[in-house]
Amino acid sequence: MEDKIMSLVRFSNQMPGLFDRFLENDLFDWSNRNYSNTNTTLPAVNIKEDENGFEVEMSAPGLDKKDFKIELNNSVLTISSAKKAENETKEGEKFSRREFSYQSFSRSFTLPETAEGDKVGAKYENGILRVSIPKKEEAKPKPVKQIEIK
């Protein structure tokens, strides 16, 4: 039984999947292009892959879809947001303490060569921003082709 487990481990180490290569080769590079210029934390991100493409899920509750800016510059996808909350004050109103509220962040991801950058789409629902990135046709897995023997 141990031999079978070791074979699986050895095989998975020798043949990393495409998603593994994203993380190992920094195809999704988060180094110095990700920042928040306030004391807030960066939104958490999940990256999923299937045979048709990739999906970046970003947890960003409390924002509205108009608060996001999504840009694709060459192969770098940048998701950013800036939100300023202002409380209206009535004429003649005085306060001894009022705290400003400003939130902003920016996260960037370098897309792999297999991504179809022209067809990136996004949807914001229930506090989750979903950015879908389809794969190029030539990168999608092809069905097994049977070769006729003549």
LINQUIMO-V640051 format. One record per residue. RES is the residue in one small letter. PHI is phi in degrees with one decimal (* if undefined). PSI is psi in whole degrees, -180 to 180 (999 if undefined). BURIAL is b if it has 16 or more other C-alpha atoms within 10 Angstrom, else e. Layout:
res = (RES	RES)
phi = (PHI	PHI)
psi = (PSI	PSI)
burial = (BURIAL	BURIAL)
This chain:
res = (m	e	d	k	i	m	s	l	v	r	f	s	n	q	m	p	g	l	f	d	r	f	l	e	n	d	l	f	d	w	s	n	r	n	y	s	n	t	n	t	t	l	p	a	v	n	i	k	e	d	e	n	g	f	e	v	e	m	s	a	p	g	l	d	k	k	d	f	k	i	e	l	n	n	s	v	l	t	i	s	s	a	k	k	a	e	n	e	t	k	e	g	e	k	f	s	r	r	e	f	s	y	q	s	f	s	r	s	f	t	l	p	e	t	a	e	g	d	k	v	g	a	k	y	e	n	g	i	l	r	v	s	i	p	k	k	e	e	a	k	p	k	p	v	k	q	i	e	i	k)
phi = (*	-62.3	-61.2	-65.5	-64.7	-63.1	-62.4	-64.0	-65.1	-60.8	-63.2	-67.7	-75.9	-83.0	-123.2	-66.2	-73.8	-60.2	-64.2	-60.9	-66.6	-56.0	-74.1	-70.3	-96.6	56.7	-65.1	-104.2	-87.4	-110.6	-59.4	-108.8	-99.5	-108.3	-155.0	-133.5	-94.4	-128.4	-84.4	-81.8	-91.4	-71.6	-62.6	-71.2	-131.0	-114.3	-121.9	-113.9	-132.6	-135.5	-65.8	-95.7	169.6	-123.9	-136.6	-100.7	-106.8	-121.0	-82.8	-144.0	-68.5	87.1	-100.8	-114.4	-60.1	-71.3	-79.5	-95.1	-130.6	-120.6	-128.9	-122.7	-118.9	57.0	-110.4	-104.8	-94.4	-119.4	-113.3	-137.3	-154.2	-143.0	-137.5	-116.3	-99.8	-121.1	-97.2	-71.8	-112.4	-83.7	-59.6	82.8	-75.0	-120.6	-140.6	-92.7	-152.3	-148.3	-103.6	-77.3	-128.4	-141.3	-126.6	-153.1	-157.0	-149.3	-130.2	-123.4	-136.2	-86.3	-76.1	-72.3	-62.7	-78.1	-80.4	-94.9	-61.0	-71.4	-116.8	-68.7	-132.5	-142.9	-147.5	-118.3	-154.6	53.3	80.6	-119.0	-92.8	-115.5	-110.9	-99.7	-128.3	-70.2	-87.5	-64.2	-54.3	-68.2	-91.5	-75.0	-64.1	-97.5	-66.7	-64.9	-104.3	-85.1	-99.4	-76.8	-95.3	-106.5)
psi = (-42	-36	-40	-41	-44	-38	-42	-43	-46	-44	-44	-28	-31	-28	73	145	169	-40	-39	-39	-31	-50	-40	-40	12	33	-31	85	118	11	-89	10	3	127	162	124	21	-176	15	162	157	143	143	148	138	140	120	150	139	-172	-22	-19	-160	155	126	121	126	125	113	66	153	-5	166	157	-28	-14	-14	150	123	124	148	114	109	-114	17	117	123	127	123	165	147	127	127	122	125	131	130	138	143	156	131	-1	137	146	148	-18	133	126	134	154	116	127	136	153	166	131	136	147	131	119	147	163	-23	-9	143	87	-30	-12	23	137	161	152	136	124	133	40	4	124	126	120	118	135	100	156	153	149	-43	-16	-13	145	139	146	157	130	127	130	124	135	126	999)
burial = (e	e	e	e	e	e	e	e	e	e	e	e	e	e	e	e	e	e	b	e	e	e	e	e	e	e	b	b	b	e	e	e	e	b	b	b	e	e	e	e	e	b	e	e	e	e	e	e	e	e	e	e	b	b	b	b	b	b	b	b	e	e	b	e	e	e	e	b	e	b	e	b	e	e	e	b	b	b	b	b	b	b	b	e	e	e	e	e	e	e	e	e	e	e	e	e	e	e	e	e	e	e	b	b	b	b	b	b	b	b	b	b	e	b	b	b	b	e	e	b	e	e	e	b	e	e	e	b	b	b	b	b	b	b	b	e	e	e	e	e	e	e	e	e	e	e	e	e	e	e)
